[in-house]
Amino acid sequence: MIEIDGSQQSGSGTIVRFAVVLSALCRAPVRLVNARARRRRPGLRPQHVAAVGACAELCGAHTEGLRVDSRELVFRPGRRIPGGRYEWDIGTAGSASMLALGVLPLACLAEATVSARIAGGVFQDFSPSPFHLRHVLGPLVARMGAGVELEVVRPGYVPAGAGVLALRVQPASQGLAALDLLDPGSVREARGIALSSHLAERRVSERMAHACEETLAAGGLRCDIERVDEATASGAGAGLAVWAETSTGCLLGADGAGAPRRSSEAIGRRVARALLEDVASGASVDRHLADQLVLFACVARGTTRWRVPADSEHLRTNLWLAERFGARTRREGALVEVEGLGVRPLA
């Protein structure tokens, strides 16, 4: 059994979610202690319980300590990931897109297609936008061999949550292949989506999009952003995402969510600046993709290489976790290399 000290590195929920993913894919039982030790409220929160429970359901794992506030967790993975249809409800405004990101590597190596309906929060700070997962991470995972579809069925925001995502994954029949993203190329244009719920009278989608487009244009990047006003969400809220593909096929994105007393224009400018900064850095991935890619590279066959815009706690944490499960990693300046374990579909 591999023991993971959750107080190390970021000391965050990232360690909980991704240690379980690697445990399932490497068929290595794991004991996690000091879960989320560096957070203001240590221990598992509902979103972590839901994420671990979803992974356990996918691979038939046995768990111990899987409850809210628990600081110790044992995860004993099953031998198969059969695929099928699933429904997971976090029960709070916890991030549905983070849960989707957590189960995605397992679904990529399942025996059959995985379809899931995930309920929770959809647009919020400190979690990936579903648009980023769909338009940035998803296409790269497709190049590695798995098909990924993600749809926002209903937006959901803090504090009510109640959003719904629909995830469908066609597994990689031969396992995931490594990516080579060493040459960032050049970006000529970008696209995006500005979505708001119950805020059409305040023109929130239009204002976010316009501010973002103006800021990007001032930085030399043309961008067309789709404006979406909708009223199915349980409460008011907003989210903005933009993404760009380079001349060498690299993908970079940026996103932001609405919040009380946060102006639409501020959201638009902040998202635009993040994308411009990452592009200007010479990176081949954005600041979020930089650490998200580690899990997929860890289980792929071959060595995946990419250039990051900056160092981050999440990147260091994910590389540390990959090494705990046997992958070889290397950092040299902006260059990241992960020699994958070549995990085959689990059947």
C-alpha positions as CSV (number, residue, x, y, z in Angstrom):
1,M,0.0,0.0,0.0
2,I,1.2,3.4,-0.9
3,E,1.0,6.0,1.9
4,I,0.4,9.6,0.9
5,D,0.8,12.4,3.5
6,G,-1.9,15.0,2.6
7,S,0.0,17.7,4.5
8,Q,2.8,17.6,2.0
9,Q,3.1,19.9,-1.1
10,S,-0.1,21.9,-1.5
11,G,-1.9,20.1,1.4
12,S,-5.1,20.5,-0.5
13,G,-8.0,18.5,-2.0
14,T,-5.9,18.0,-5.1
15,I,-3.9,15.4,-3.3
16,V,-7.1,13.6,-2.3
17,R,-8.7,13.5,-5.7
18,F,-5.6,12.7,-7.8
19,A,-4.1,10.1,-5.4
20,V,-7.3,8.2,-5.7
21,V,-7.2,8.4,-9.5
22,L,-3.7,7.1,-9.7
23,S,-4.5,4.4,-7.2
24,A,-7.3,3.2,-9.4
25,L,-5.3,3.3,-12.7
26,C,-2.1,1.8,-11.2
27,R,-4.1,-0.8,-9.2
28,A,-2.2,0.2,-6.1
29,P,-4.1,0.6,-2.8
30,V,-3.4,3.9,-1.1
31,R,-3.7,5.2,2.4
32,L,-4.1,9.0,2.7
33,V,-3.3,10.7,6.0
34,N,-3.7,14.3,7.1
35,A,-6.2,15.0,4.3
36,R,-6.3,18.7,3.4
37,A,-4.1,19.5,6.4
38,R,-3.2,22.9,5.2
39,R,-6.7,24.2,4.5
40,R,-8.6,26.4,6.9
41,R,-11.0,23.5,7.5
42,P,-9.0,20.3,7.3
43,G,-10.5,16.9,6.3
44,L,-12.7,15.8,3.5
45,R,-15.5,18.2,2.3
46,P,-18.6,17.0,0.5
47,Q,-17.0,17.5,-2.9
48,H,-14.1,15.4,-2.0
49,V,-16.3,12.6,-0.7
50,A,-18.3,12.7,-3.9
51,A,-15.2,12.7,-6.1
52,V,-13.7,9.7,-4.3
53,G,-17.0,7.9,-4.2
54,A,-17.4,8.4,-8.0
55,C,-13.9,6.9,-8.6
56,A,-14.7,4.0,-6.3
57,E,-17.9,3.3,-8.2
58,L,-16.1,3.4,-11.5
59,C,-13.5,0.9,-10.5
60,G,-15.3,-1.2,-7.9
61,A,-13.0,0.1,-5.0
62,H,-13.4,-0.6,-1.3
63,T,-13.0,2.5,0.8
64,E,-12.4,3.3,4.5
65,G,-12.9,6.7,6.1
66,L,-14.9,8.1,3.2
67,R,-17.0,10.7,5.1
68,V,-17.1,14.4,5.6
69,D,-14.4,15.8,7.9
70,S,-12.4,12.6,7.8
71,R,-8.6,13.1,7.7
72,E,-7.6,9.6,6.8
73,L,-8.8,7.6,3.8
74,V,-8.0,4.1,2.5
75,F,-8.8,3.3,-1.1
76,R,-8.4,-0.2,-2.4
77,P,-9.1,-0.2,-6.2
78,G,-10.9,-3.0,-8.0
79,R,-9.4,-4.7,-11.0
80,R,-11.7,-3.4,-13.7
81,I,-13.3,-0.2,-15.0
82,P,-16.3,-1.6,-16.9
83,G,-17.8,1.7,-18.1
84,G,-21.5,2.4,-18.2
85,R,-23.9,5.1,-17.1
86,Y,-23.5,6.9,-13.8
87,E,-25.2,9.8,-11.8
88,W,-23.3,11.7,-9.2
89,D,-24.7,14.5,-7.0
90,I,-22.3,16.4,-4.8
91,G,-25.3,17.8,-2.9
92,T,-23.7,21.2,-2.4
93,A,-22.3,23.9,-4.7
94,G,-19.0,21.9,-4.7
95,S,-17.4,21.9,-8.2
96,A,-19.1,19.5,-10.7
97,S,-16.4,20.3,-13.2
98,M,-13.7,19.3,-10.7
99,L,-15.4,16.0,-10.2
100,A,-15.6,15.5,-14.0
101,L,-11.8,16.2,-14.2
102,G,-11.2,13.7,-11.5
103,V,-13.0,10.8,-13.1
104,L,-11.9,11.6,-16.7
105,P,-8.6,9.7,-16.5
106,L,-10.4,6.6,-15.3
107,A,-13.0,6.9,-18.0
108,C,-10.3,7.2,-20.6
109,L,-9.1,3.7,-19.6
110,A,-12.4,2.0,-19.1
111,E,-13.6,-1.1,-21.0
112,A,-16.5,0.7,-22.5
113,T,-18.0,4.2,-22.9
114,V,-18.6,6.1,-19.7
115,S,-21.6,8.4,-19.6
116,A,-22.2,10.5,-16.4
117,R,-24.6,13.1,-15.2
118,I,-22.9,15.2,-12.5
119,A,-24.8,17.7,-10.3
120,G,-23.2,20.5,-8.2
121,G,-21.7,23.9,-8.7
122,V,-20.6,24.6,-12.3
123,F,-19.1,28.1,-12.4
124,Q,-17.0,29.3,-9.4
125,D,-13.6,30.4,-8.3
126,F,-10.8,27.9,-7.8
127,S,-12.2,25.2,-10.1
128,P,-12.0,24.6,-13.8
129,S,-14.6,26.0,-16.1
130,P,-16.5,23.3,-18.0
131,F,-15.8,25.4,-21.1
132,H,-12.0,25.0,-20.5
133,L,-12.4,21.3,-20.0
134,R,-14.4,21.0,-23.2
135,H,-12.4,23.3,-25.5
136,V,-8.8,23.0,-24.1
137,L,-8.2,19.8,-22.1
138,G,-10.7,17.7,-24.0
139,P,-9.2,18.1,-27.5
140,L,-5.7,17.3,-26.1
141,V,-7.0,14.1,-24.4
142,A,-8.6,13.3,-27.8
143,R,-5.2,13.5,-29.4
144,M,-4.0,11.0,-26.8
145,G,-6.6,8.6,-27.9
146,A,-9.9,9.1,-26.0
147,G,-13.0,10.9,-27.0
148,V,-14.4,13.5,-24.6
149,E,-17.7,15.3,-24.7
150,L,-18.9,17.7,-22.0
151,E,-22.1,19.6,-22.0
152,V,-23.5,22.2,-19.5
153,V,-27.0,20.9,-19.0
154,R,-27.8,23.6,-16.4
155,P,-25.5,26.2,-14.9
156,G,-25.1,26.3,-11.2
157,Y,-23.5,28.8,-8.9
158,V,-22.5,29.4,-5.3
159,P,-24.3,29.0,-2.9
160,A,-27.1,27.0,-4.3
161,G,-25.3,24.8,-6.8
162,A,-27.8,22.6,-8.5
163,G,-26.0,22.8,-11.8
164,V,-25.7,19.8,-14.1
165,L,-22.9,18.6,-16.4
166,A,-23.2,15.7,-18.9
167,L,-19.9,13.9,-19.5
168,R,-19.4,11.2,-22.1
169,V,-16.0,9.5,-22.7
170,Q,-15.0,7.0,-25.4
171,P,-12.0,5.2,-23.9
172,A,-8.7,4.9,-25.6
173,S,-8.7,1.2,-26.7
174,Q,-4.9,1.0,-26.8
175,G,-4.3,3.3,-23.8
176,L,-3.3,7.0,-23.9
177,A,-0.4,8.1,-26.1
178,A,2.1,10.7,-25.1
179,L,2.0,14.3,-26.4
180,D,4.8,16.5,-27.6
181,L,4.0,20.1,-27.0
182,L,7.5,21.6,-27.1
183,D,6.9,24.2,-29.8
184,P,4.3,26.8,-28.7
185,G,3.9,28.3,-32.1
186,S,1.9,31.5,-32.6
187,V,-1.7,32.5,-31.8
188,R,-3.6,34.4,-34.4
189,E,-7.1,34.4,-32.9
190,A,-9.2,33.1,-30.0
191,R,-12.8,32.2,-29.3
192,G,-14.9,32.2,-26.1
193,I,-18.2,32.0,-24.3
194,A,-19.7,34.5,-21.9
195,L,-22.7,33.0,-20.1
196,S,-24.9,34.5,-17.4
197,S,-28.1,33.3,-15.7
198,H,-31.0,35.6,-14.7
199,L,-28.9,38.7,-15.6
200,A,-30.0,39.6,-19.1
201,E,-31.4,43.0,-18.0
202,R,-27.9,43.9,-16.6
203,R,-26.3,42.8,-19.9
204,V,-23.7,40.8,-18.0
205,S,-22.8,38.4,-20.8
206,E,-22.4,41.3,-23.2
207,R,-20.3,43.4,-20.8
208,M,-18.0,40.5,-19.9
209,A,-17.5,39.6,-23.5
210,H,-16.9,43.2,-24.7
211,A,-14.3,44.0,-22.0
212,C,-12.5,40.8,-22.7
213,E,-12.5,41.3,-26.5
214,E,-11.2,44.9,-26.1
215,T,-8.4,43.8,-23.8
216,L,-7.4,41.0,-26.0
217,A,-7.4,43.2,-29.1
218,A,-5.2,45.8,-27.3
219,G,-2.8,42.9,-26.8
220,G,-2.8,42.0,-30.4
221,L,-5.2,39.0,-30.2
222,R,-8.5,38.9,-32.1
223,C,-11.3,37.1,-30.3
224,D,-14.9,36.3,-31.0
225,I,-16.9,35.5,-27.9
226,E,-20.4,34.0,-27.9
227,R,-22.9,35.8,-25.7
228,V,-25.4,33.5,-23.8
229,D,-28.2,34.6,-21.5
230,E,-30.1,31.8,-19.9
231,A,-32.7,31.4,-17.1
232,T,-32.7,27.7,-16.1
233,A,-30.2,28.0,-13.2
234,S,-31.5,28.0,-9.7
235,G,-29.9,31.4,-9.1
236,A,-28.1,34.3,-10.7
237,G,-24.5,33.9,-11.8
238,A,-22.0,34.1,-14.6
239,G,-18.9,32.5,-16.2
240,L,-16.5,33.5,-19.0
241,A,-14.0,31.4,-20.8
242,V,-11.7,32.0,-23.8
243,W,-9.3,29.7,-25.6
244,A,-6.9,29.8,-28.5
245,E,-5.1,27.3,-30.7
246,T,-1.6,28.0,-31.9
247,S,0.0,27.3,-35.3
248,T,1.6,24.2,-33.9
249,G,-1.7,22.8,-32.4
250,C,-1.1,23.9,-28.8
251,L,-4.2,25.0,-26.8
252,L,-4.3,27.7,-24.2
253,G,-7.3,29.1,-22.3
254,A,-8.4,31.3,-19.4
255,D,-11.6,31.6,-17.5
256,G,-13.4,33.4,-14.7
257,A,-16.6,33.4,-12.7
258,G,-18.9,36.0,-11.4
259,A,-19.2,36.9,-7.7
260,P,-20.9,39.5,-5.6
261,R,-19.5,43.0,-6.1
262,R,-17.3,41.8,-9.0
263,S,-18.1,43.8,-12.1
264,S,-18.6,42.2,-15.5
265,E,-15.9,44.4,-17.0
266,A,-13.4,43.3,-14.3
267,I,-14.1,39.6,-15.1
268,G,-13.6,40.2,-18.8
269,R,-10.3,42.1,-18.4
270,R,-8.9,39.6,-15.9
271,V,-9.6,36.7,-18.1
272,A,-8.1,38.4,-21.1
273,R,-5.0,39.4,-19.2
274,A,-4.5,35.8,-18.0
275,L,-4.6,34.5,-21.6
276,L,-2.3,37.2,-22.9
277,E,0.2,36.6,-20.1
278,D,0.4,32.9,-20.8
279,V,0.7,33.3,-24.5
280,A,3.5,35.9,-24.0
281,S,5.4,33.6,-21.7
282,G,6.2,31.3,-24.6
283,A,4.4,28.4,-22.9
284,S,2.7,25.7,-24.9
285,V,-0.1,25.3,-22.3
286,D,-1.9,27.7,-20.0
287,R,-1.5,27.9,-16.2
288,H,-4.4,25.4,-15.5
289,L,-3.5,22.9,-18.2
290,A,0.1,22.9,-16.9
291,D,-0.9,20.8,-13.9
292,Q,-4.0,19.1,-15.4
293,L,-1.9,17.3,-18.0
294,V,0.3,15.6,-15.4
295,L,-2.3,12.8,-14.6
296,F,-2.8,11.9,-18.2
297,A,0.9,12.0,-19.0
298,C,1.6,9.8,-16.0
299,V,-0.5,6.9,-17.3
300,A,0.2,7.4,-21.0
301,R,2.8,5.4,-23.0
302,G,5.9,7.4,-23.9
303,T,7.1,10.7,-22.6
304,T,4.9,13.8,-22.7
305,R,6.6,17.2,-22.9
306,W,5.2,20.7,-22.5
307,R,6.2,24.2,-21.6
308,V,4.5,26.0,-18.7
309,P,3.9,29.7,-18.2
310,A,5.1,29.7,-14.6
311,D,5.7,27.4,-11.6
312,S,2.7,26.6,-9.4
313,E,1.9,24.7,-6.3
314,H,-0.6,22.5,-8.1
315,L,2.0,21.6,-10.7
316,R,4.6,20.6,-8.1
317,T,2.0,18.6,-6.2
318,N,0.9,16.6,-9.2
319,L,4.4,15.8,-10.3
320,W,5.2,14.7,-6.7
321,L,2.1,12.4,-6.8
322,A,3.1,11.0,-10.2
323,E,6.5,10.1,-8.8
324,R,4.9,8.4,-5.8
325,F,3.2,6.0,-8.2
326,G,6.3,5.2,-10.2
327,A,6.3,7.8,-13.0
328,R,9.6,9.6,-13.9
329,T,9.3,13.4,-14.1
330,R,11.7,16.2,-15.0
331,R,11.6,20.0,-14.6
332,E,14.1,22.3,-16.3
333,G,12.9,25.9,-16.3
334,A,9.6,26.0,-18.2
335,L,10.1,22.5,-19.6
336,V,8.1,19.6,-18.0
337,E,8.6,16.0,-18.9
338,V,6.7,13.0,-17.6
339,E,7.7,9.5,-18.6
340,G,4.4,7.6,-18.5
341,L,3.6,4.2,-17.0
342,G,1.9,2.9,-20.2
343,V,-1.3,1.9,-18.4
344,R,-3.6,-0.2,-20.6
345,P,-7.4,-0.1,-20.4
346,L,-8.4,-1.9,-17.2
347,A,-10.3,-5.0,-18.0
